[in-house]
Amino acid sequence: MTIFKAFAARTLLPVKINEVATWVKSGGFAHEIHFHPMDRDPGIVAGLVRVDRFKPPYATDEIVVADIPFSVQISEPEQRITGAKEIVHILDEDQYVAGTYKALSALIADMATPLELIADMSKLSVPGAVDHGGILGALAVLFPPAARELLLDLRKRGCIGNKEVAALANIPENYVEYLLGERWGTVLTQLCK
């Protein structure tokens, strides 16, 4: 099961970053994940992940430790996206998600992401457009399909607006319109196959 499928049926929001980290650790992809707040300009670095793999003497398996420094100069919802993006990146080298990332990359190439959203994404990653897939992967975990469907229905009925959706999911409001759109629904369907 991919990380995207693992959170797909989730309706309780917000998805906590520690829950995402626990899933990665319980799957054996990392033994430890440490977060390090830093007072750095997010234009230089909003967040990154360093994964160290080592094999202690006389051990049969390697130990995987991930360190994730993140800027405290961005909003909490942006910190959540940055943290989730870096946690998902721990899985990058693993064959476990390689096919999923290829599918996501193909979908991203085929869909037109609004320029305003690309600009917002670039705040969270120096090579924002390059790390586009990582950010969208993080959003798929933080805003799972089951929760999306419930909130989409409530919004269509006029019960809530984008501001309330953003507050419930603890994501930036400017992402909501895109995440509730048809294109994003197509991406989620592919990710969660």
C-alpha positions in Angstrom: 0.0 0.0 0.0 1.3 3.4 -0.9 1.3 6.4 1.5 -1.4 7.9 -0.7 -3.7 4.8 -0.3 -2.9 4.6 3.4 -4.5 8.0 4.0 -7.1 8.0 1.2 -10.1 6.9 3.3 -9.3 9.4 6.0 -12.1 11.9 6.8 -10.9 13.3 10.1 -9.0 16.5 9.5 -6.4 17.9 9.8 -4.1 15.0 9.1 -1.3 15.4 11.7 2.3 15.5 10.4 3.3 13.1 13.2 0.7 10.6 11.8 2.4 10.8 8.4 5.8 10.3 10.0 4.5 7.4 12.1 3.2 5.7 8.9 6.7 6.0 7.3 8.4 4.7 10.4 6.0 1.8 10.9 6.5 0.8 7.2 10.2 0.5 7.9 11.2 3.3 5.6 12.8 5.3 8.4 13.7 4.4 11.9 13.8 8.0 13.2 12.4 11.3 11.8 13.5 14.5 13.5 12.0 17.9 12.8 14.2 21.0 13.3 12.6 24.4 13.3 15.0 27.1 11.9 14.7 30.8 11.7 15.7 31.0 8.0 14.4 33.0 5.1 12.0 30.6 3.3 13.3 32.1 0.0 16.5 30.3 0.8 15.1 27.2 2.3 11.6 26.5 3.5 12.4 22.9 4.3 14.5 20.0 3.2 15.2 16.4 4.2 18.5 14.7 4.9 18.4 10.9 5.0 21.3 9.1 6.5 21.6 5.4 6.1 24.1 3.4 8.1 24.8 -0.1 9.3 26.0 -0.4 12.8 28.7 -3.0 13.4 27.3 -6.5 13.7 23.9 -5.4 12.5 22.0 -7.2 9.8 19.9 -4.2 8.7 20.7 -0.6 8.0 19.4 2.2 10.2 17.6 5.1 8.4 17.5 8.5 10.1 15.8 11.5 8.5 16.4 15.1 9.6 13.9 17.7 8.4 14.8 21.3 9.1 12.0 23.8 8.2 11.6 27.5 8.3 9.5 29.0 11.1 9.0 32.2 8.9 6.2 30.6 6.9 2.7 30.0 8.2 1.7 26.9 10.1 -0.3 25.5 7.1 2.7 26.1 4.8 4.9 24.4 7.4 2.6 21.4 7.4 2.8 21.1 3.6 6.6 21.5 3.8 6.9 18.8 6.5 4.6 16.4 4.7 6.5 17.0 1.4 9.8 16.2 3.1 8.4 13.1 4.7 7.1 11.9 1.4 10.5 12.5 0.0 12.0 10.0 2.4 10.2 7.4 0.2 11.7 8.8 -3.1 14.6 6.3 -3.3 12.4 3.3 -2.5 11.0 1.2 -5.3 7.8 1.2 -3.2 6.7 4.6 -4.6 8.7 4.8 -7.8 5.7 3.8 -10.1 3.4 6.2 -8.2 5.8 9.1 -8.7 6.1 8.3 -12.5 2.3 8.3 -12.7 2.1 11.6 -10.8 4.8 13.2 -12.9 2.9 12.2 -16.1 -0.3 13.6 -14.7 1.4 16.8 -13.7 2.9 17.2 -17.2 -0.6 16.8 -18.7 -2.4 19.2 -16.4 -2.2 23.0 -16.3 -1.6 24.1 -12.8 -2.7 27.7 -12.2 0.2 30.1 -12.2 -0.8 31.5 -8.8 -0.6 28.1 -7.3 2.9 27.5 -8.8 4.0 30.8 -7.3 2.7 29.7 -3.9 4.5 26.3 -4.3 7.7 28.1 -5.1 7.6 29.7 -1.6 7.8 26.2 -0.1 10.7 25.0 -2.1 13.6 26.9 -3.8 13.2 24.8 -6.9 9.4 25.1 -6.5 8.4 24.0 -10.0 10.9 21.2 -9.8 9.5 20.0 -6.5 6.0 20.5 -7.7 5.4 16.7 -7.5 6.6 16.6 -3.9 4.2 19.3 -2.9 1.3 17.8 -4.7 2.2 14.4 -3.0 2.1 16.1 0.4 -1.3 17.7 -0.4 -2.6 14.2 -1.4 -1.7 13.0 2.1 -2.9 16.1 4.0 -6.1 16.4 2.0 -7.2 12.8 1.4 -9.9 11.9 -1.2 -12.5 10.8 1.4 -12.3 14.1 3.2 -12.2 16.0 -0.1 -15.5 14.4 -1.2 -17.3 15.3 2.1 -16.0 18.9 2.0 -16.7 19.2 -1.8 -20.3 18.2 -1.1 -20.7 20.6 1.8 -19.3 23.4 -0.4 -21.6 22.6 -3.3 -24.5 22.9 -0.9 -23.3 26.3 0.3 -22.7 25.0 3.9 -19.0 26.0 3.9 -16.6 28.1 1.8 -12.9 27.8 0.9 -11.9 29.6 4.2 -13.6 26.9 6.3 -12.2 24.1 4.2 -8.7 25.5 4.6 -9.2 25.8 8.4 -10.5 22.2 8.7 -7.6 20.8 6.7 -5.1 23.4 8.1 -3.8 24.2 4.6 -3.4 27.6 2.9 -6.7 28.9 1.6 -5.3 29.7 -1.8 -4.8 25.9 -2.4 -8.5 25.0 -1.7 -10.1 25.9 -5.1 -7.5 23.8 -6.9 -7.8 20.8 -4.5 -11.6 20.8 -4.8 -11.4 21.0 -8.6 -11.9 18.3 -11.2 -8.2 18.1 -12.2 -7.1 17.4 -8.6 -9.8 14.7 -8.4 -8.2 13.0 -11.4 -4.8 13.2 -9.8 -6.1 11.6 -6.5 -7.8 8.8 -8.4 -4.5 7.9 -10.1 -2.4 8.2 -6.9 -4.8 6.1 -4.8 -5.2 3.2 -7.3 
